[in-house]
Amino acid sequence: MLERAGQSWWELRRDASGQAPDPAETSDAVVQVYAARAVGWRGVMAVHSWISVEAYPYPTSYRTWPGPNSNTFIAYLGRAVPELRLDLPATAIGKDFIPGGIPVAMSPSGTGVQVSLFGLLGVLAGVEEGVELNVLSLTFGVDVKRPALKLPIVGRLGLSQRPDCPGPECPSPER
């Protein structure tokens, strides 16, 4: 965040980050969900996650807060493909907006249940996510599986979220 302080959003790097396997060297199917701090003042409080598929229920609608937005879409994918076991960052504003206006759904990881009133007020309990309270799209929670607190603006305080890198030296999944 401090690195970007003196730059305009249009001057930021957009080249490959090197996180995805080289398609020339990998024949297996790979699904990766990326999250990065949002541009401008939104980056203080939120991340922007992305991936692309055809079946999203809001292809022509985008609302930064409370959703539907790119984080709503990633949560939608997690519910549609529970094998992904997605646990979105606490700073992924819009992840609690359940498409269709229904108040109850599976959690994005498919390992629990979520109750949400248009992403503005709700609760979630799941094996992957832990227990979360959502107030005005801000997440307060406890991750029991990988002990951590989930807080607005800060994100996770505790163990790494990445199972392939359990130590404190691991990069945050929010970067």
Residue pairs with C-beta under 8 A, 6 or more apart in sequence:
1 37
1 43
1 44
4 12
4 37
4 43
9 39
9 40
12 39
17 34
19 32
19 34
20 30
20 32
21 30
31 51
31 84
32 51
33 49
33 50
33 51
33 74
33 77
33 84
33 86
34 49
34 50
34 51
35 47
35 48
35 49
35 88
35 89
35 92
35 173
35 174
36 47
36 48
36 174
36 175
37 43
37 46
37 47
37 48
37 174
37 175
38 45
38 46
38 47
38 48
39 48
42 64
44 153
45 91
45 93
45 152
45 153
46 91
46 92
46 93
47 71
47 89
47 91
47 92
47 174
48 70
48 71
49 70
49 71
49 74
49 88
49 89
49 92
50 70
50 73
50 74
51 73
51 74
51 77
53 77
55 80
56 73
56 76
57 68
57 76
57 99
57 100
58 68
58 72
58 73
58 99
61 68
62 68
62 69
62 70
63 69
64 93
64 94
65 93
65 94
65 137
66 93
66 94
66 96
66 97
66 118
66 119
66 120
66 136
66 137
67 93
67 94
67 95
67 96
67 97
67 118
67 119
67 137
68 94
68 97
68 99
69 93
69 94
69 97
70 94
71 88
71 92
71 93
71 94
71 95
72 94
72 95
72 97
72 99
72 119
74 86
74 88
74 92
74 95
74 108
75 86
75 88
75 92
75 94
75 95
75 96
75 97
75 108
76 99
77 84
77 86
78 84
78 85
78 86
78 88
78 107
78 108
78 109
78 110
79 105
79 106
79 107
79 108
79 110
81 110
82 106
82 109
82 110
82 111
83 110
84 109
84 110
85 109
85 110
85 111
85 128
86 108
86 109
86 128
87 108
87 109
87 126
87 128
87 129
87 143
87 161
88 95
88 108
89 155
89 156
89 161
89 173
89 174
90 132
90 139
90 140
90 141
90 150
90 151
90 152
90 154
90 155
90 156
91 139
91 152
91 153
91 154
91 155
91 174
93 137
93 138
94 119
94 137
95 108
95 139
96 114
96 116
96 119
96 122
96 124
96 134
96 137
96 139
97 116
97 118
97 119
98 104
98 105
98 114
98 116
98 119
101 118
103 115
103 116
103 117
104 113
104 114
104 115
105 113
105 114
105 116
106 112
106 113
106 114
107 113
107 114
107 124
107 125
107 126
107 128
107 129
108 114
108 129
109 126
109 127
109 128
109 129
111 126
111 127
111 128
111 129
112 124
112 125
112 126
112 127
112 128
112 129
113 124
113 125
113 126
114 122
114 123
114 124
114 125
114 126
115 122
115 123
115 124
116 122
116 124
116 134
119 134
119 137
120 134
120 135
120 136
120 137
121 134
121 135
121 136
122 133
122 134
123 131
123 132
123 133
123 134
124 131
124 132
124 134
124 141
125 131
125 132
127 145
128 145
129 141
129 143
130 141
130 142
130 143
130 144
130 145
130 150
131 141
131 142
131 144
132 139
132 140
132 141
132 150
133 139
133 140
133 141
134 140
138 152
139 150
139 151
139 152
140 150
140 151
140 152
141 149
141 150
142 148
142 149
142 150
143 149
143 150
143 156
143 158
143 161
146 158
146 159
146 160
146 161
146 163
146 166
147 158
147 159
148 156
148 157
148 158
148 159
148 161
149 156
149 157
149 158
150 156
151 157
155 172
155 174
156 172
156 173
156 174
159 166
159 168
160 166
160 167
160 168
160 170
160 172
160 173
161 172
161 173
162 170
162 173
165 171
